Amino acid sequence: MPPHPRYPTAPRAPRPRLRLARLVLRPFRPALLGAGAVALLSLGGCTFAPPYHLPVPRVGTYTRAPSPRVTAHAAGPGGQAQRFDYGTSPSAAWWRQFDSPPLDTLIRQALAHNPGLVQAQARLREARAAMAAAAGIFYPQVSGNLAASRQKTSSANSGGTFPGRIYSLYSGGLGVSYYPDFFGVNRLVYKGEQALVDYQRYELDAARLTLIGNVASAAIGAASEREQIAATRAIIAHEKRLLRLTETQYRLGAAPYLSVLTQRSQVAASETTLPSLEQQWAVYRHELAILVGELPAQWRDRTPRLDALALPARIPVSLPSTLVQQRPDIRAAESQLRYADEQIGIAVAQMYPTVTLTAEFGQQSTVPGAFLNSASNIWNLAGDLVLPIFEGGTLEAQKREAVASYQATVAAYRQTVLGAFGQVANALRALEHDAQTLRAEQQTLAATRAELRLSATSYREGAIDYLSLLTAQVSYSNARLGYIQAQAQRYLDTVSLFVALGGSWKQPLPAGPPRSAPATTSRNTSTAEEN
Protein backbone atom coordinates (compact mmCIF):
# COMPACT_ATOMS: atom_id res chain seq x y z
CA MET A 1 0.00 0.00 0.00
CA PRO A 2 1.58 3.36 -0.99
CA PRO A 3 2.10 5.92 1.78
CA HIS A 4 -0.60 8.47 2.37
CA PRO A 5 0.21 11.57 0.31
CA ARG A 6 -1.01 13.98 2.98
CA TYR A 7 1.34 12.92 5.73
CA PRO A 8 5.14 12.67 6.08
CA THR A 9 6.57 9.43 4.78
CA ALA A 10 9.50 7.38 5.96
CA PRO A 11 12.85 8.61 4.64
CA ARG A 12 14.61 6.79 1.85
CA ALA A 13 18.34 6.34 1.59
CA PRO A 14 19.78 9.29 3.55
CA ARG A 15 22.17 11.41 1.52
CA PRO A 16 24.51 13.93 3.13
CA ARG A 17 24.00 17.56 2.32
CA LEU A 18 27.01 19.84 2.41
CA ARG A 19 26.61 22.94 4.49
CA LEU A 20 29.12 25.77 4.46
CA ALA A 21 30.06 27.22 7.78
CA ARG A 22 31.86 30.37 8.70
CA LEU A 23 35.22 30.48 10.46
CA VAL A 24 34.78 31.21 14.12
CA LEU A 25 37.78 32.34 16.09
CA ARG A 26 37.50 31.47 19.75
CA PRO A 27 40.50 32.77 21.80
CA PHE A 28 41.44 30.98 24.98
CA ARG A 29 41.68 33.12 28.03
CA PRO A 30 45.36 33.84 28.95
CA ALA A 31 44.66 33.24 32.61
CA LEU A 32 43.59 29.69 31.82
CA LEU A 33 46.22 28.67 29.33
CA GLY A 34 49.06 30.84 30.51
CA ALA A 35 49.86 31.59 26.90
CA GLY A 36 48.62 33.54 23.96
CA ALA A 37 45.25 33.13 22.29
CA VAL A 38 44.57 29.90 20.41
CA ALA A 39 42.35 30.11 17.34
CA LEU A 40 39.90 27.30 16.78
CA LEU A 41 38.36 26.52 13.47
CA SER A 42 34.78 25.28 13.49
CA LEU A 43 34.59 23.49 10.19
CA GLY A 44 31.41 23.03 8.26
CA GLY A 45 30.35 19.55 7.35
CA CYS A 46 27.60 17.26 6.22
CA THR A 47 24.28 16.59 7.80
CA PHE A 48 22.71 13.18 7.31
CA ALA A 49 19.25 13.82 8.73
CA PRO A 50 16.76 13.37 5.87
CA PRO A 51 14.33 16.26 5.31
CA TYR A 52 10.71 15.75 6.22
CA HIS A 53 7.56 17.74 5.56
CA LEU A 54 4.36 18.22 7.54
CA PRO A 55 1.70 19.16 5.01
CA VAL A 56 -1.56 20.69 6.11
CA PRO A 57 -4.45 18.23 5.68
CA ARG A 58 -6.33 19.11 2.50
CA VAL A 59 -9.82 19.30 3.94
CA GLY A 60 -12.10 22.27 4.42
CA THR A 61 -14.52 20.81 6.96
CA TYR A 62 -14.37 18.43 9.87
CA THR A 63 -17.31 16.26 8.75
CA ARG A 64 -18.48 14.96 5.40
CA ALA A 65 -21.88 16.51 5.89
CA PRO A 66 -22.06 20.31 6.05
CA SER A 67 -20.73 21.65 9.33
CA PRO A 68 -23.42 22.97 11.66
CA ARG A 69 -23.75 26.73 11.87
CA VAL A 70 -26.32 27.07 14.65
CA THR A 71 -27.97 24.55 16.94
CA ALA A 72 -31.62 24.09 17.77
CA HIS A 73 -33.29 26.24 20.41
CA ALA A 74 -35.08 24.86 23.44
CA ALA A 75 -37.13 26.57 26.12
CA GLY A 76 -35.85 26.55 29.67
CA PRO A 77 -32.40 26.58 31.27
CA GLY A 78 -29.48 25.85 28.96
CA GLY A 79 -31.72 25.78 25.92
CA GLN A 80 -30.37 28.77 24.01
CA ALA A 81 -29.12 28.10 20.47
CA GLN A 82 -25.36 27.94 20.03
CA ARG A 83 -23.68 29.54 17.02
CA PHE A 84 -20.33 28.36 15.64
CA ASP A 85 -17.86 31.01 14.50
CA TYR A 86 -15.57 29.23 12.05
CA GLY A 87 -12.13 30.65 11.47
CA THR A 88 -11.64 31.98 15.01
CA SER A 89 -9.80 30.46 17.96
CA PRO A 90 -10.96 30.01 21.56
CA SER A 91 -9.79 32.49 24.14
CA ALA A 92 -7.07 31.54 26.60
CA ALA A 93 -9.51 31.19 29.52
CA TRP A 94 -12.32 29.63 27.47
CA TRP A 95 -13.96 28.15 30.56
CA ARG A 96 -14.91 31.66 31.67
CA GLN A 97 -17.64 31.63 29.04
CA PHE A 98 -19.59 29.47 31.52
CA ASP A 99 -19.46 32.53 33.82
CA SER A 100 -19.05 30.49 36.98
CA PRO A 101 -16.75 31.85 39.73
CA PRO A 102 -16.71 28.44 41.52
CA LEU A 103 -15.56 26.75 38.29
CA ASP A 104 -12.91 29.39 37.74
CA THR A 105 -11.63 28.90 41.30
CA LEU A 106 -11.43 25.13 40.87
CA ILE A 107 -9.47 25.41 37.64
CA ARG A 108 -7.01 27.91 39.05
CA GLN A 109 -6.42 25.72 42.11
CA ALA A 110 -5.79 22.75 39.82
CA LEU A 111 -3.34 24.76 37.70
CA ALA A 112 -1.44 25.73 40.84
CA HIS A 113 -1.41 22.43 42.74
CA ASN A 114 -2.04 19.48 40.40
CA PRO A 115 0.83 16.95 40.82
CA GLY A 116 0.64 15.85 37.20
CA LEU A 117 1.19 19.41 36.03
CA VAL A 118 4.09 19.83 38.46
CA GLN A 119 5.60 16.65 37.05
CA ALA A 120 5.27 17.92 33.47
CA GLN A 121 6.96 21.18 34.47
CA ALA A 122 9.85 19.25 36.03
CA ARG A 123 10.19 17.14 32.86
CA LEU A 124 10.50 20.33 30.84
CA ARG A 125 13.24 21.65 33.11
CA GLU A 126 14.99 18.30 32.83
CA ALA A 127 14.88 18.44 29.02
CA ARG A 128 16.20 22.00 28.99
CA ALA A 129 19.10 21.02 31.23
CA ALA A 130 19.90 18.10 28.91
CA MET A 131 19.90 20.45 25.92
CA ALA A 132 22.25 22.84 27.72
CA ALA A 133 24.56 19.92 28.51
CA ALA A 134 24.54 18.85 24.86
CA ALA A 135 25.51 22.38 23.79
CA GLY A 136 28.81 22.04 25.66
CA ILE A 137 30.19 19.83 22.88
CA PHE A 138 30.49 22.88 20.62
CA TYR A 139 33.14 24.42 22.89
CA PRO A 140 36.62 23.27 23.89
CA GLN A 141 36.64 21.14 27.01
CA VAL A 142 39.19 22.53 29.46
CA SER A 143 40.33 20.69 32.57
CA GLY A 144 43.01 21.38 35.14
CA ASN A 145 45.04 19.05 37.33
CA LEU A 146 47.46 19.22 40.22
CA ALA A 147 49.38 16.21 41.54
CA ALA A 148 52.11 15.47 44.04
CA SER A 149 53.73 12.07 44.51
CA ARG A 150 56.56 10.41 46.37
CA GLN A 151 58.43 7.86 44.26
CA LYS A 152 61.36 5.46 44.42
CA THR A 153 63.19 4.31 41.34
CA SER A 154 64.43 0.76 40.93
CA SER A 155 68.12 -0.06 40.98
CA ALA A 156 67.47 -2.32 38.01
CA ASN A 157 67.31 0.78 35.84
CA SER A 158 71.07 1.16 36.27
CA GLY A 159 71.85 -2.52 36.09
CA GLY A 160 72.22 -2.67 39.84
CA THR A 161 75.12 -0.25 39.80
CA PHE A 162 73.34 2.51 41.66
CA PRO A 163 70.76 2.13 44.37
CA GLY A 164 67.21 3.24 43.79
CA ARG A 165 66.48 6.91 44.25
CA ILE A 166 63.66 8.37 46.33
CA TYR A 167 62.26 11.69 45.15
CA SER A 168 59.13 13.82 45.03
CA LEU A 169 57.36 14.78 41.80
CA TYR A 170 55.12 17.83 41.47
CA SER A 171 53.02 18.38 38.38
CA GLY A 172 50.17 20.56 37.23
CA GLY A 173 48.65 21.81 34.06
CA LEU A 174 45.72 22.40 31.80
CA GLY A 175 44.24 20.08 29.22
CA VAL A 176 42.10 21.12 26.25
CA SER A 177 40.11 18.79 24.02
CA TYR A 178 37.95 19.74 21.08
CA TYR A 179 35.73 17.73 18.74
CA PRO A 180 35.44 19.42 15.33
CA ASP A 181 31.97 18.90 13.91
CA PHE A 182 33.12 17.84 10.45
CA PHE A 183 30.08 15.70 9.73
CA GLY A 184 27.49 17.51 11.82
CA VAL A 185 27.14 14.86 14.53
CA ASN A 186 27.29 17.38 17.34
CA ARG A 187 24.74 19.52 15.60
CA LEU A 188 22.42 16.56 15.14
CA VAL A 189 22.67 15.61 18.82
CA TYR A 190 21.91 19.19 19.86
CA LYS A 191 18.95 19.47 17.48
CA GLY A 192 17.64 16.20 18.83
CA GLU A 193 17.78 17.63 22.36
CA GLN A 194 15.99 20.73 21.10
CA ALA A 195 13.23 18.52 19.71
CA LEU A 196 12.90 16.83 23.11
CA VAL A 197 12.60 20.21 24.80
CA ASP A 198 9.84 21.18 22.38
CA TYR A 199 8.17 17.84 23.01
CA GLN A 200 8.16 18.35 26.78
CA ARG A 201 6.91 21.90 26.38
CA TYR A 202 3.99 20.76 24.23
CA GLU A 203 3.36 17.89 26.63
CA LEU A 204 3.11 20.46 29.42
CA ASP A 205 0.65 22.48 27.36
CA ALA A 206 -1.36 19.34 26.58
CA ALA A 207 -1.37 18.37 30.26
CA ARG A 208 -2.60 21.85 31.20
CA LEU A 209 -5.35 21.74 28.58
CA THR A 210 -6.41 18.24 29.61
CA LEU A 211 -6.41 19.23 33.27
CA ILE A 212 -8.69 22.21 32.62
CA GLY A 213 -11.05 20.03 30.60
CA ASN A 214 -11.10 17.32 33.28
CA VAL A 215 -11.86 19.82 36.06
CA ALA A 216 -14.66 21.42 34.05
CA SER A 217 -16.14 18.03 33.11
CA ALA A 218 -15.94 16.70 36.67
CA ALA A 219 -17.51 19.88 38.06
CA ILE A 220 -20.39 19.71 35.56
CA GLY A 221 -20.79 15.98 36.21
CA ALA A 222 -20.96 16.58 39.95
CA ALA A 223 -23.54 19.33 39.44
CA SER A 224 -25.59 17.00 37.25
CA GLU A 225 -25.50 14.16 39.78
CA ARG A 226 -26.53 16.55 42.54
CA GLU A 227 -29.50 17.72 40.49
CA GLN A 228 -30.50 14.14 39.71
CA ILE A 229 -30.28 13.23 43.40
CA ALA A 230 -32.47 16.18 44.33
CA ALA A 231 -34.96 15.26 41.60
CA THR A 232 -35.00 11.61 42.68
CA ARG A 233 -35.59 12.58 46.30
CA ALA A 234 -38.45 14.83 45.24
CA ILE A 235 -39.93 11.98 43.21
CA ILE A 236 -39.61 9.60 46.17
CA ALA A 237 -41.30 12.13 48.44
CA HIS A 238 -44.14 12.48 45.93
CA GLU A 239 -44.48 8.71 45.64
CA LYS A 240 -44.64 8.37 49.42
CA ARG A 241 -47.45 10.91 49.51
CA LEU A 242 -49.28 8.83 46.93
CA LEU A 243 -48.60 5.74 49.02
CA ARG A 244 -50.17 7.33 52.08
CA LEU A 245 -53.15 8.38 49.97
CA THR A 246 -53.51 4.87 48.56
CA GLU A 247 -53.32 3.33 52.05
CA THR A 248 -56.05 5.73 53.21
CA GLN A 249 -58.24 4.77 50.25
CA TYR A 250 -57.62 1.09 51.01
CA ARG A 251 -58.71 1.52 54.61
CA LEU A 252 -61.86 3.27 53.39
CA GLY A 253 -62.50 0.47 50.90
CA ALA A 254 -62.02 2.71 47.88
CA ALA A 255 -58.88 0.93 46.57
CA PRO A 256 -57.72 -2.69 46.50
CA TYR A 257 -54.75 -3.87 48.53
CA LEU A 258 -52.95 -4.60 45.25
CA SER A 259 -52.71 -0.85 44.65
CA VAL A 260 -50.99 -0.45 48.03
CA LEU A 261 -48.47 -3.16 47.21
CA THR A 262 -47.83 -1.71 43.77
CA GLN A 263 -47.16 1.75 45.18
CA ARG A 264 -44.85 0.36 47.86
CA SER A 265 -42.91 -1.43 45.13
CA GLN A 266 -42.64 1.79 43.16
CA VAL A 267 -41.29 3.67 46.19
CA ALA A 268 -38.72 0.93 46.82
CA ALA A 269 -37.67 0.93 43.14
CA SER A 270 -37.12 4.67 43.19
CA GLU A 271 -35.13 4.46 46.44
CA THR A 272 -32.79 1.89 44.89
CA THR A 273 -31.62 4.47 42.33
CA LEU A 274 -30.37 6.84 45.02
CA PRO A 275 -27.23 4.91 46.12
CA SER A 276 -25.83 4.70 42.59
CA LEU A 277 -26.43 8.42 42.03
CA GLU A 278 -24.83 9.30 45.35
CA GLN A 279 -21.89 7.02 44.56
CA GLN A 280 -21.28 8.72 41.23
CA TRP A 281 -21.56 12.11 42.93
CA ALA A 282 -18.91 11.01 45.42
CA VAL A 283 -16.67 9.82 42.58
CA TYR A 284 -16.86 13.23 40.92
CA ARG A 285 -16.05 15.02 44.17
CA HIS A 286 -13.10 12.72 44.87
CA GLU A 287 -11.86 13.24 41.31
CA LEU A 288 -12.00 17.00 41.76
CA ALA A 289 -10.09 16.73 45.02
CA ILE A 290 -7.30 14.81 43.30
CA LEU A 291 -7.23 17.19 40.34
CA VAL A 292 -6.72 20.20 42.61
CA GLY A 293 -4.04 18.35 44.59
CA GLU A 294 -6.01 17.51 47.72
CA LEU A 295 -6.88 14.29 49.48
CA PRO A 296 -10.55 13.26 49.24
CA ALA A 297 -10.83 13.59 53.02
CA GLN A 298 -9.74 17.25 52.74
CA TRP A 299 -12.24 18.13 50.01
CA ARG A 300 -14.94 20.68 50.70
CA ASP A 301 -17.63 20.75 48.03
CA ARG A 302 -17.08 23.88 45.94
CA THR A 303 -18.71 22.73 42.72
CA PRO A 304 -21.07 25.07 40.88
CA ARG A 305 -24.78 24.42 40.57
CA LEU A 306 -26.02 23.27 37.20
CA ASP A 307 -28.58 26.06 37.06
CA ALA A 308 -25.84 28.65 37.81
CA LEU A 309 -23.83 27.88 34.66
CA ALA A 310 -24.12 30.05 31.56
CA LEU A 311 -24.23 28.22 28.25
CA PRO A 312 -21.67 29.64 25.77
CA ALA A 313 -23.79 30.87 22.88
CA ARG A 314 -20.98 31.68 20.42
CA ILE A 315 -18.27 29.09 20.04
CA PRO A 316 -15.12 29.82 18.01
CA VAL A 317 -14.05 26.91 15.81
CA SER A 318 -10.56 26.83 14.31
CA LEU A 319 -10.31 25.91 10.65
CA PRO A 320 -8.98 22.42 9.80
CA SER A 321 -5.90 24.00 8.22
CA THR A 322 -4.89 25.55 11.57
CA LEU A 323 -5.85 22.72 13.91
CA VAL A 324 -2.45 21.05 13.52
CA GLN A 325 -0.89 24.22 14.94
CA GLN A 326 -3.61 24.67 17.56
CA ARG A 327 -3.42 21.28 19.25
CA PRO A 328 -0.47 20.79 21.65
CA ASP A 329 -0.59 17.01 21.31
CA ILE A 330 -0.08 17.32 17.54
CA ARG A 331 2.84 19.68 18.10
CA ALA A 332 4.29 17.19 20.58
CA ALA A 333 3.99 14.40 17.99
CA GLU A 334 5.73 16.67 15.47
CA SER A 335 8.61 17.19 17.92
CA GLN A 336 8.95 13.43 18.29
CA LEU A 337 9.11 13.19 14.52
CA ARG A 338 11.93 15.73 14.41
CA TYR A 339 13.82 13.81 17.09
CA ALA A 340 13.45 10.53 15.20
CA ASP A 341 14.67 12.25 12.04
CA GLU A 342 17.81 13.48 13.81
CA GLN A 343 18.49 9.97 15.09
CA ILE A 344 18.76 8.75 11.49
CA GLY A 345 21.39 11.37 10.81
CA ILE A 346 23.32 10.40 13.93
CA ALA A 347 23.22 6.72 12.96
CA VAL A 348 24.56 7.51 9.48
CA ALA A 349 27.23 9.88 10.82
CA GLN A 350 28.61 7.09 13.03
CA MET A 351 29.90 5.46 9.82
CA TYR A 352 32.23 8.40 9.15
CA PRO A 353 35.49 9.37 10.85
CA THR A 354 35.62 10.99 14.27
CA VAL A 355 38.25 13.65 14.88
CA THR A 356 39.52 14.74 18.28
CA LEU A 357 42.03 17.54 18.93
CA THR A 358 43.81 17.72 22.29
CA ALA A 359 46.39 19.99 23.85
CA GLU A 360 48.11 19.91 27.24
CA PHE A 361 50.27 22.54 28.92
CA GLY A 362 51.76 22.35 32.38
CA GLN A 363 54.70 22.17 34.74
CA GLN A 364 56.59 19.25 36.20
CA SER A 365 59.40 19.37 38.69
CA THR A 366 60.98 17.37 41.48
CA VAL A 367 61.66 20.53 43.48
CA PRO A 368 58.77 22.76 44.62
CA GLY A 369 60.85 25.90 44.16
CA ALA A 370 61.51 25.12 40.50
CA PHE A 371 57.90 24.30 39.71
CA LEU A 372 57.23 27.60 37.97
CA ASN A 373 60.54 27.81 36.09
CA SER A 374 60.45 27.76 32.32
CA ALA A 375 62.66 24.71 32.39
CA SER A 376 59.80 22.78 34.02
CA ASN A 377 57.37 23.50 31.20
CA ILE A 378 55.78 20.52 29.50
CA TRP A 379 53.26 20.47 26.64
CA ASN A 380 51.88 18.31 23.89
CA LEU A 381 49.53 18.65 20.94
CA ALA A 382 47.70 15.70 19.44
CA GLY A 383 45.11 14.93 16.80
CA ASP A 384 43.11 11.73 16.76
CA LEU A 385 41.10 10.32 13.84
CA VAL A 386 39.03 7.17 14.24
CA LEU A 387 37.57 5.55 11.15
CA PRO A 388 35.23 2.57 11.58
CA ILE A 389 36.30 -0.22 9.23
CA PHE A 390 34.52 -3.33 10.45
CA GLU A 391 31.85 -3.30 13.15
CA GLY A 392 30.19 -6.65 12.47
CA GLY A 393 27.12 -5.01 10.94
CA THR A 394 26.39 -2.96 14.07
CA LEU A 395 26.35 0.43 12.36
CA GLU A 396 24.09 -0.72 9.54
CA ALA A 397 21.73 -2.30 12.05
CA GLN A 398 21.63 0.91 14.06
CA LYS A 399 20.73 2.85 10.93
CA ARG A 400 17.91 0.42 10.14
CA GLU A 401 16.73 0.73 13.72
CA ALA A 402 16.62 4.54 13.42
CA VAL A 403 14.74 4.37 10.12
CA ALA A 404 12.19 1.93 11.56
CA SER A 405 11.76 4.17 14.60
CA TYR A 406 11.12 7.11 12.29
CA GLN A 407 8.51 5.13 10.37
CA ALA A 408 6.74 4.27 13.61
CA THR A 409 6.83 7.91 14.67
CA VAL A 410 5.33 8.96 11.32
CA ALA A 411 2.44 6.56 11.91
CA ALA A 412 2.00 7.89 15.46
CA TYR A 413 1.91 11.45 14.14
CA ARG A 414 -0.71 10.56 11.58
CA GLN A 415 -2.76 8.75 14.24
CA THR A 416 -2.62 11.83 16.47
CA VAL A 417 -3.83 14.07 13.62
CA LEU A 418 -6.65 11.70 12.71
CA GLY A 419 -7.71 11.43 16.35
CA ALA A 420 -7.73 15.21 16.77
CA PHE A 421 -9.91 15.75 13.69
CA GLY A 422 -12.22 12.97 14.86
CA GLN A 423 -12.63 14.56 18.29
CA VAL A 424 -13.57 17.93 16.79
CA ALA A 425 -16.00 16.29 14.36
CA ASN A 426 -17.63 14.29 17.16
CA ALA A 427 -17.95 17.34 19.41
CA LEU A 428 -19.53 19.46 16.65
CA ARG A 429 -22.11 16.81 15.89
CA ALA A 430 -22.66 16.17 19.59
CA LEU A 431 -23.58 19.80 20.25
CA GLU A 432 -25.93 19.77 17.29
CA HIS A 433 -27.66 16.64 18.55
CA ASP A 434 -27.54 17.71 22.21
CA ALA A 435 -29.63 20.78 21.39
CA GLN A 436 -32.18 18.61 19.61
CA THR A 437 -32.25 16.14 22.51
CA LEU A 438 -32.66 18.88 25.09
CA ARG A 439 -35.54 20.41 23.15
CA ALA A 440 -37.26 17.03 22.96
CA GLU A 441 -36.62 16.35 26.65
CA GLN A 442 -37.97 19.77 27.60
CA GLN A 443 -41.14 19.22 25.61
CA THR A 444 -41.52 15.75 27.13
CA LEU A 445 -40.98 17.13 30.63
CA ALA A 446 -43.58 19.85 30.13
CA ALA A 447 -46.11 17.37 28.79
CA THR A 448 -45.56 14.75 31.50
CA ARG A 449 -45.65 17.42 34.23
CA ALA A 450 -49.06 18.62 33.02
CA GLU A 451 -50.23 15.03 32.67
CA LEU A 452 -49.13 14.14 36.19
CA ARG A 453 -50.87 17.16 37.72
CA LEU A 454 -54.07 16.39 35.89
CA SER A 455 -53.86 12.68 36.77
CA ALA A 456 -53.24 13.41 40.45
CA THR A 457 -56.28 15.68 40.61
CA SER A 458 -58.43 13.15 38.78
CA TYR A 459 -57.24 10.33 41.05
CA ARG A 460 -58.14 12.28 44.21
CA GLU A 461 -61.57 12.91 42.76
CA GLY A 462 -61.97 9.27 41.76
CA ALA A 463 -62.16 9.99 38.04
CA ILE A 464 -59.30 7.60 37.11
CA ASP A 465 -57.85 4.45 38.59
CA TYR A 466 -54.52 4.07 40.26
CA LEU A 467 -52.85 2.46 37.26
CA SER A 468 -53.38 5.61 35.20
CA LEU A 469 -51.87 7.72 37.97
CA LEU A 470 -48.90 5.40 38.31
CA THR A 471 -48.25 5.52 34.57
CA ALA A 472 -48.23 9.33 34.60
CA GLN A 473 -45.95 9.33 37.62
CA VAL A 474 -43.38 7.02 36.02
CA SER A 475 -43.43 9.07 32.80
CA TYR A 476 -42.75 12.29 34.67
CA SER A 477 -39.95 10.73 36.74
CA ASN A 478 -38.15 9.52 33.63
CA ALA A 479 -38.70 12.83 31.84
CA ARG A 480 -37.33 14.83 34.80
CA LEU A 481 -34.13 12.80 34.99
CA GLY A 482 -33.78 12.74 31.22
CA TYR A 483 -34.03 16.52 31.09
CA ILE A 484 -31.27 16.98 33.69
CA GLN A 485 -29.02 14.52 31.88
CA ALA A 486 -29.58 16.21 28.51
CA GLN A 487 -28.89 19.61 30.03
CA ALA A 488 -25.63 18.45 31.61
CA GLN A 489 -24.57 16.62 28.45
CA ARG A 490 -24.81 19.84 26.47
CA TYR A 491 -22.40 21.52 28.87
CA LEU A 492 -20.06 18.53 28.83
CA ASP A 493 -19.91 18.39 25.04
CA THR A 494 -19.25 22.15 24.93
CA VAL A 495 -16.22 21.55 27.15
CA SER A 496 -15.15 18.67 24.90
CA LEU A 497 -15.23 20.91 21.83
CA PHE A 498 -13.10 23.58 23.48
CA VAL A 499 -10.55 20.93 24.51
CA ALA A 500 -10.61 19.26 21.08
CA LEU A 501 -9.82 22.62 19.45
CA GLY A 502 -6.75 23.09 21.62
CA GLY A 503 -8.15 25.72 23.96
CA SER A 504 -5.70 28.43 22.83
CA TRP A 505 -2.91 27.02 25.00
CA LYS A 506 -0.44 29.42 23.32
CA GLN A 507 -2.09 32.46 24.88
CA PRO A 508 -1.26 33.54 28.47
CA LEU A 509 -3.96 32.92 31.02
CA PRO A 510 -5.62 36.12 32.27
CA ALA A 511 -5.42 36.97 35.94
CA GLY A 512 -8.24 37.83 38.28
CA PRO A 513 -11.78 36.59 38.76
CA PRO A 514 -14.07 35.95 35.79
CA ARG A 515 -16.08 38.81 34.39
CA SER A 516 -19.82 38.92 34.42
CA ALA A 517 -21.69 36.95 31.77
CA PRO A 518 -21.42 38.61 28.35
CA ALA A 519 -24.32 39.03 26.03
CA THR A 520 -23.38 35.90 24.09
CA THR A 521 -24.04 33.54 27.01
CA SER A 522 -27.27 32.19 28.32
CA ARG A 523 -27.46 32.01 32.09
CA ASN A 524 -29.81 29.55 33.72
CA THR A 525 -31.98 31.69 35.94
CA SER A 526 -34.45 29.02 36.83
CA THR A 527 -34.59 25.28 37.14
CA ALA A 528 -37.17 22.97 35.71
CA GLU A 529 -40.13 22.70 38.02
CA GLU A 530 -40.04 19.77 40.42
CA ASN A 531 -43.26 18.14 41.54
Secondary structure, 3 states (H helix, E strand, C coil): CCCCCCCCCCCCCCCCEECCCCCCCCCCCHHHHCCCCCCCCCCCCEECCCCCCCCCCCCCCCCCCCCCCECCCCCCCCCCCCEEEECCCCCCCHHHHHCCHHHHHHHHHHHHHCHHHHHHHHHHHHHHHHHHHHHHHHCCEEEEEEEEEEEECCHHHHCCCCCCCEEEEEEEEEEEEECCCCCCHHHHHHHHHHHHHHHHHHHHHHHHHHHHHHHHHHHHHHHHHHHHHHHHHHHHHHHHHHHHHHHHHHHCCCCCHHHHHHHHHHHHHHHHHHHHHHHHHHHHHHHHHHHCCCCHHHCCCCCCCHHHCEEECEEEECCHHHHHHHCHHHHHHHHHHHHHHHHHHHHHHCCCCEEEEEEEEEEEECCHHHCCCHHHEEEEEEEEEECCCCCCCHHHHHHHHHHHHHHHHHHHHHHHHHHHHHHHHHHHHHHHHHHHHHHHHHHHHHHHHHHHHHHHHHHHCCCCCHHHHHHHHHHHHHHHHHHHHHHHHHHHHHHHHHHHCCCCCCCCCCCCCCCCCCCCEEECCCCCCCC
